[in-house]
Amino acid sequence: MSLSKKIHSMAVFLEFLASAGLAVFFHMVLHKPDVSYVIFGVGILLSLATYLLREDIERCRNDLLNQYNKAHELTFALSQISDPECQARVQDLLSGSKRTIALLQQGFIPLDESEFYLEGARCADGARQRIKAVDPITSGWQTRGLLVNFYQSNLRALERGVTITRIFVTSREDLVDPEIQKVLLTQYTDGVEIRIAFRDELPSVSVLSGRDTDGSRDFAIYDDQVATEVFPQSGAYFGRKCCHTVAIEHCMRLYDLVEHSSHLVVLDDGQIILATDQIKLTA
């Protein structure tokens, strides 16, 4: 410890000694006890004030140093990289981090594929009233572990009385595929409200902020409070979660738009077909 730090730490004790010494001097030498009492009292008050202020100043100093070091931690780390190739790699990493930070600033939590379906399962387990989802239909619903476990959370929600409406986005050719029919039949018989939306019938450009709805056909809304959405383009993250009111309202409007373009389905002779096709067959 340096001499200045020792003096700072002993400031209270030194002030107390100075006031006590002056008080003794006025009392014993000058024979002025009243003045000595005043000096001693003021000295004690100054010692107390110094102690309190010194503690506050030291605490503020430590907090400011911690905040400064935290704010400049990345800058200090980057300044120690001298290799040009390493610097180029760092800039790529920073660009990705900036995009992630931008998502977080907007209230979106980026998730990889495993995190995405795990978070979806948690949201389904926490749902109390309704789940509205738009999904591209694939045979993976019955083969991939991520989707199988995610669907189990849907079944648990159905057992609690939660209404689940799922709009599958597909093509007319894929609709008759046996594997696709197996997925549709399973969810239909389990109690999920199934609707079908064909890709070529979805609007190419949304009236909502000019967004491309054809690229946003994999999302879910839980109790109109939480939304999860798969990114249209592959990247570092698979999808995102959001609880922000504005984003939830946007997903709900997008869901209404897709729902308006979808078809009701019915079970006919062990197959899931469009309700309109059944009407044509019976006509």
Secondary structure in CASP SS format (residue, H / E / C, confidence):
PFRMAT SS
TARGET T0000
AUTHOR 0000-0000-0000
METHOD secondary structure of the structure
MODEL  1
M C 1.00
S C 1.00
L H 1.00
S H 1.00
K H 1.00
K H 1.00
I H 1.00
H H 1.00
S H 1.00
M C 1.00
A H 1.00
V H 1.00
F H 1.00
L H 1.00
E H 1.00
F H 1.00
L H 1.00
A H 1.00
S H 1.00
A H 1.00
G H 1.00
L H 1.00
A H 1.00
V H 1.00
F H 1.00
F H 1.00
H H 1.00
M H 1.00
V H 1.00
L C 1.00
H C 1.00
K C 1.00
P H 1.00
D H 1.00
V H 1.00
S H 1.00
Y H 1.00
V H 1.00
I H 1.00
F H 1.00
G H 1.00
V H 1.00
G H 1.00
I H 1.00
L H 1.00
L H 1.00
S H 1.00
L H 1.00
A H 1.00
T H 1.00
Y H 1.00
L H 1.00
L H 1.00
R H 1.00
E H 1.00
D H 1.00
I H 1.00
E H 1.00
R H 1.00
C H 1.00
R H 1.00
N H 1.00
D H 1.00
L H 1.00
L H 1.00
N H 1.00
Q H 1.00
Y H 1.00
N H 1.00
K H 1.00
A H 1.00
H C 1.00
E H 1.00
L H 1.00
T H 1.00
F H 1.00
A H 1.00
L H 1.00
S H 1.00
Q C 1.00
I C 1.00
S C 1.00
D C 1.00
P H 1.00
E H 1.00
C H 1.00
Q H 1.00
A H 1.00
R H 1.00
V H 1.00
Q H 1.00
D H 1.00
L H 1.00
L H 1.00
S H 1.00
G H 1.00
S H 1.00
K H 1.00
R H 1.00
T H 1.00
I H 1.00
A H 1.00
L H 1.00
L H 1.00
Q H 1.00
Q C 1.00
G C 1.00
F E 1.00
I E 1.00
P E 1.00
L E 1.00
D C 1.00
E H 1.00
S H 1.00
E H 1.00
F H 1.00
Y H 1.00
L H 1.00
E H 1.00
G H 1.00
A H 1.00
R H 1.00
C H 1.00
A H 1.00
D H 1.00
G H 1.00
A C 1.00
R C 1.00
Q C 1.00
R E 1.00
I E 1.00
K E 1.00
A E 1.00
V E 1.00
D E 1.00
P E 1.00
I C 1.00
T C 1.00
S H 1.00
G H 1.00
W H 1.00
Q H 1.00
T C 1.00
R C 1.00
G H 1.00
L H 1.00
L H 1.00
V H 1.00
N H 1.00
F H 1.00
Y H 1.00
Q H 1.00
S H 1.00
N H 1.00
L H 1.00
R H 1.00
A H 1.00
L H 1.00
E H 1.00
R C 1.00
G C 1.00
V C 1.00
T E 1.00
I E 1.00
T E 1.00
R E 1.00
I E 1.00
F E 1.00
V E 1.00
T E 1.00
S C 1.00
R H 1.00
E H 1.00
D H 1.00
L H 1.00
V C 1.00
D C 1.00
P H 1.00
E H 1.00
I H 1.00
Q H 1.00
K H 1.00
V H 1.00
L H 1.00
L H 1.00
T H 1.00
Q H 1.00
Y H 1.00
T H 1.00
D H 1.00
G C 1.00
V C 1.00
E E 1.00
I E 1.00
R E 1.00
I E 1.00
A E 1.00
F E 1.00
R H 1.00
D H 1.00
E H 1.00
L C 1.00
P C 1.00
S C 1.00
V C 1.00
S C 1.00
V C 1.00
L C 1.00
S C 1.00
G C 1.00
R C 1.00
D C 1.00
T H 1.00
D H 1.00
G H 1.00
S C 1.00
R C 1.00
D C 1.00
F E 1.00
A E 1.00
I E 1.00
Y E 1.00
D C 1.00
D C 1.00
Q C 1.00
V E 1.00
A E 1.00
T E 1.00
E E 1.00
V E 1.00
F C 1.00
P C 1.00
Q C 1.00
S C 1.00
G C 1.00
A C 1.00
Y C 1.00
F C 1.00
G E 1.00
R E 1.00
K E 1.00
C E 1.00
C C 1.00
H C 1.00
T H 1.00
V H 1.00
A H 1.00
I H 1.00
E H 1.00
H H 1.00
C H 1.00
M H 1.00
R H 1.00
L H 1.00
Y H 1.00
D H 1.00
L H 1.00
V H 1.00
E H 1.00
H H 1.00
S C 1.00
S C 1.00
H E 1.00
L E 1.00
V E 1.00
V E 1.00
L E 1.00
D E 1.00
D C 1.00
G C 1.00
Q E 1.00
I E 1.00
I E 1.00
L E 1.00
A H 1.00
T H 1.00
D H 1.00
Q H 1.00
I H 1.00
K H 1.00
L H 1.00
T H 1.00
A C 1.00
END
